[in-house]
Structure formats: structure tokens, C-alpha cells
């Protein structure tokens, strides 16, 4: 163990094991050059490594990312997947190439991966192909976030005759694809996932939502904020929403800052109006609804919607002109949005 740092940390009043752990991990980060050797490709590897507790490996990766020191060179320490076993990995905003991602992260049996907003050319296709190359990941991965990436999937890819796409990751329950070039064909593939429960396709380029019918019995949360290319009639959208039997949380809000009179916005506003007036037979199990930025809602429709749904706990009404409606104050357990998240 002579290659590793020996820590002598004195606990102060109010400090606990987590604080001590953070202090030790910070020391590892600050001494990484001394603890590592570089391989022929320039990537780092620990000179000597104990078997890290699994949670500790996750925390080390997270701290390196938070400190802005995670890159193609430093992420190499995680190629040792026997000693540093990752389960929840975040490389959000870190400049990691497709090759470094594949070599360092894909050998792990990941449960969660956040590769959002990674600069430098990593694409959704790179991530999916890398993860799908590991049979364990195909089954184990439950959460994937690729916000802000170019998916670059195009037509379905083949890998040795086996289809490689989102549907290759059969364990996925939660998928975040905010601000991506998501297409209708890719959405069709995604919705074939047998365990999909949470889907965020906000600010993406999908034009229709028919694919959602494929996961109508599993999807519990749909976030579809500002679908600026949506080209589906209100009648059809309402029909699709009505079939989502498991849905508990729906965000169909729009950007309240934009002065937008496009057909997609008008149709979206009309869909919301019809949804509010449709009665509790549509989405009867809904617990939260965000329709912020929708302009054509009237107080009567809102009152009928709220009064017919005793289980409703959240309503997003920013920039609708109805956030101070009297009907809201009569429901103590109902919270109304006061800020806008996008």
C-alpha cells in the first residue's frame, strides 16, 4: 500500500463518515498524478488499487467530474473495472471521447449513466453502441440521460447481425433526451422498451407521438415540454394521452417567453383545453400536470379539471393567467408552480 496516500483525518464537531470520505477522495483527486502511471495511449491507471467499495468508486468519478478534471486521460483509471466498480456514472459536461468512454465505462455493470452535454463529439450512437457491447449493461442499465447530445443514430445500426439501438438496453426504465435530434423512428424504437416508466423528450424534434401507444401500460411519467416540431392534431394527441393508462405525471408545457403563433403551439394549446374539459375518464390516475405557457385555458375548464381529480398534487400554471384561480386555494394538498424550469 506504499503507493497510496495514508490519511489522518480528525473529525470535528458535526462531521460524519460522509465528510471524512469526501476529504479522502479530494486528496486522491489532488494527488492523482502521483498515484498513477500513464499508458502508451496517455491514459492514467492507478499504480496500485485496493478493491474499492462500490459506492466509493461512484463518488470518486462524481468528484472528478465536479472538479472538472475528468477527461480522456484521467477517466482511464476506471478501466480497472475489477477494483473500481461503477454502478452510477456521470460524465455530464466532461470532455470524454467515444474511445475513452468505451474503454473506461462500458466494461462496468452500470445501473445509471448521465452523459448529458458532453462536449467534443461524443454522440448518442457512441453511447448506445458502447453500452450494448456489454451484455451485462444490456440488462442492468435502468437510467440513461443523453440531454444535449447529437444522437446521430440515423437508420437502425447492425452489430454482427444484432440490432443496436435504445431497445437493445432492455432494462431501461428512465430515459432523458432533452434538446436532442430525436426522430419519430427513434422514438418508435424507444417505446418498444418493455420496462419504460419515465421519458423526457423536451425540446426534441419529434413530429408525432403515436409511438407512445407501444408503452401505454408501463409509462408513468412523460415530460414533453416545447415540442416545437410536433405536427399532430389535437384530436389525435388527446386520443394518445387517453390510452396512457399508467401515466401519473404529464408535462405538456410550452416556452412562455416566446411569442410563438406556430401551428404546433396552437394545436398544443387546443389539446390542453380539450384535456381539461374531457373529464376524469381521461388520465384518471394523474397526480401532476404541467401546462405552463399554454394560453387558451379558461377558469371554468380548470375548475372542472381540479374538482374532478381529488388525487392531484401538482399543477404547473405559469404564464397561463390562471395561477391565482380561486379553485386552487380550496385544495390544500395541491401545489401550483411558481417558477419555470426550462
N, C-alpha and C positions, 0 to 999 in steps of 0.2 A: 504494500500500500504506500510505499515511499514516494510514488509518483503523484499521489493525490494530496490535496491540502488537508491538514488537520485543523479543525475549527475548535476554538474555545469561546463559546458564546455564553455570556452571563445574562440570565433572564431578569429583566426589570419588572417593576410592578405593572401589571396589566398585560404583559406579554405572555403569549402562549406558544404551544408547539408549532402552530402555523407560522407565527412570526419568526421563530427560530429557523424553520425550514426555509423561509424566504431569504433570511440572512445568509444561510449556507449556499443556496442556489445563486444568489447575487455574487458571492465570492467565486463560485465556479465560472460564472459568466465573465467576471473581470479577469480571471486567470486562464482563460481558455487556451491562449497561445502556449502557455507553459505546460498545460495538461495534455496537449495534442501533438501529433505529428502530422505532416502533410503527405498525401499520396501522390502518385505520378500525375494525377489529373488536378492536383491542387486542393482537393477536398481534405477537410480535417477528419481525424479519427482519434479517439481517446487512446493514450499510450497504455493505460490500464483502466479497466472499468469493473466495478462490482456489479452485482445483479441489482439494478435499481428497483425499488418498489414501483409498481406500475404507475400510480398516481404521481410519483416524483418525476418520472420521465415526461409525463404530460405537462407538469408545471415548469420543468426546465425549458421545454420547447416554447411554452407560452411566454416565459420571461425573456427568452432570447428574442422572440418576435416583438414583444412590448418595448424592449430596449433598442429595437432597430438594428440588431446585429445578426439576424437570421438571413442568410443568403446562400448561394451555391457552395461556398467554401465551408461555412460553419454548420450547415444542415447535414454535412457529411457524417457527423458523429452519430446520427440516428440510423446510419446504415447497419450498425450493430444492433439488429432487432432482437437478439437473444438477451442482451444485457439492458438495453433501453427499450422497453416495450411500450409503444404508444397505443392508446385507445382513443383519446380525444385530441385531435391535432388541429391547430390553427396556424396558417401561414398568411393570414389576412394582411394585405398591404406589403408583404415581404417580397423582395425580388428573387424569386426562385424559378429557375428554368425547368422546362419539361424533363430534361435528362436528370437533373438533380432531384426533382420531385419523384420521379420513377424509382431512382436508386435508393433514396433515403426514406421515403414514406410508404411506398406501395408494398414493401415486404411485411408491414405490420398488419395485425388483425384489427383494423380500425372500426370503431363504432360511430365516430363523428369526425367530420372533416370540414373545416371552413377555409376555402381557398378564394375568398372574395377579394376583388380589387387588387389582385396580384399583378404588378407591372412587369414588363419585359417579354411579353409574348406567350405566356402560358395560356392555353385555351381550355375550354370545357372538354373538347375531344381528347386533349392530352391527359386530363384528369381521369376521364372515364376509361380510356384505354389502359392507363396505368393501374387503376384500381381493379378493373376487370381481369387484369393479368394475374391477380392473386385470387385463387379460389376461395380463400377464407374471407377476403373482403367482399366478394360477390354475395356472400350470405350474411356477413356480420354488419356491414355498414348500414346504419339507421338514419343518420342525418348528414346531408350534404348541402353546402352553401357555395354557390358559384356566382354570387352577385357581381355585376360589373365586368364579367369576362365575356370575350367572344366565344360562343360555343363552338363555332366552326365545324359543326357536325355534317352539314350538307346532307347527302343521301346516306342511308344506313351503311355503316362500315362492316366489313367482314374480317375476322381474325381467325385464320385457319378453318374457315367454313362456319364459324360460330358467330352469330350476330352480336355486335358490340355496340351498345347504346345504354341509355339510362335503365332500360328494362333488364339489362344484364346484372344490375345491382338489386337482386331480388329482395333484399332485406330492407330497402329504403322505406322509411316512414315519413320523413320530413325532408322537403326539398325547397331551397330558396334560389330563385333565378331572377332577382330584381335587376332591371336595366340590362337585359341581355337580348341577343338577336334570336330569341326563341321563336320557332316557327310552328305552324299548325301540325306539321308532320312529326316534329319532335314532341310536341305536347301529346299527340296520339300515342307515341311510344311510352311517354312518362305515365300516362293514365292507365296503362296496362299493368303497372306495378301492383302486385296483389295485396300489399300492406300499406299503401299510401294513405296517410292521415292528414298531413299538413302540406299545403302547396302555396308558394308565394311567387306569382308571375307578374308582379307590379312593373309598370313601365317597360314591358316587353313588347315585341312586335307581332304577337298573335292576332289573328283577324277573326277567329271564331272559337267557340268553347264547346263544341259538340263532343270533343274527346272526354270531357268531364263525366259523361254518362257511363264511361267504362269503369269509373271508380266511385260510382254513386253510393255504394254500400259501405265504403271504408273512409271516404274523405270527410274529415271533421272540421277542418279549418281551411278556408280559401281566402287568400289575400290577392285581390285583383285591382289594385289602385292604378288609375290613369292608364288604361289600355288604349293608347292613342290611335291604334290601327284597327280597333275592333269594328267589324263590319257584319253585325248580326242584328236582326230586327228585335225590337222589344218583346214581341210575342214569343219568338224563339228563345231568347235569353230567359224569360220567365218560365218557359217550359223546362229548360235545362235546370234552373235553380230548383224548381219544384220536384225534380227527380233525385236531388241530392239528399237522400233520406237520413244520412248520418251527420249532416252538417250542423255544427254548433256555433261556428264563428265565420262571419262573412264580412269582408271589407271590399266594397264596390265604390269606394270614394274617388274623387277627382281632384285635380290641382286647382285649388281655389284662387291662386294667384294669377292664373292665365285667363285672358279674355278670349275664350275659345267658343266659337259658334259652329264648330265642325259637326258633321253628321254623326260621328261616333259619340260625341259628347251629348248631342241632343237625344240620340237613341238611348244612351246610358241613363240620362235623366228620366226619360219616359219609362224605362224599365224599373227604376226605383219607385216612381209614382205608382206603377201597376203593382209592384211588390207590396207596398204599404197598404194598398186598397184591396188586395186579394184575399185577405183573411187568414186565420191561423192554420188553415189546411195547407198553406204553402210554407215550407220550412217550420213545421210545428215545434221542433226541438231547439230552435235558435236561441242562443244565450247572449250573443253580442252581434251588433250590426254597425258598421261604419259607412255612412253615406255622406260624409263631409264633402263640401264643394258641389253638391247636387242642387240645382237652382229651382226646380219646378215642384217642390214638395209643398203641400198646404197643411195647415194646422189640423184640419179635420181628418185627413188621411193619417197623420202622425198620431193623433189621439186614438183613433180606432186601432192602429197597429199596437201601440203600447198597452192599451187596456185589454187587448185580447191575448196578451202574452205575459203571463204572471212570472214566468221564469227568466225574463230578460234582465240582464245585469249591466250591460253596457250599450250605449248608443252614441255613435260619432256623428255630430251635427254641426261641426264647424263650417262657417260660410254657407249655411243654408237659410239663415234668418229665423231658425226655429229653436235655437239652443236655450231660449228663455221661455219656451212654451209652458203655460200653466199646468198642462198634464204631467210634465216631468217632475214637478215638485211634489206631486201626490204619491209618488212611488219611491219610498225611502231607500230601497236596495238598488235602484237604478242609477248608475253613474253616467254622466254626459261628458264628452270630450271637451277640454278647454285649450288643447294645443294640437298642432298638426305635425305629423311625424315625417312627412316626405318633403 
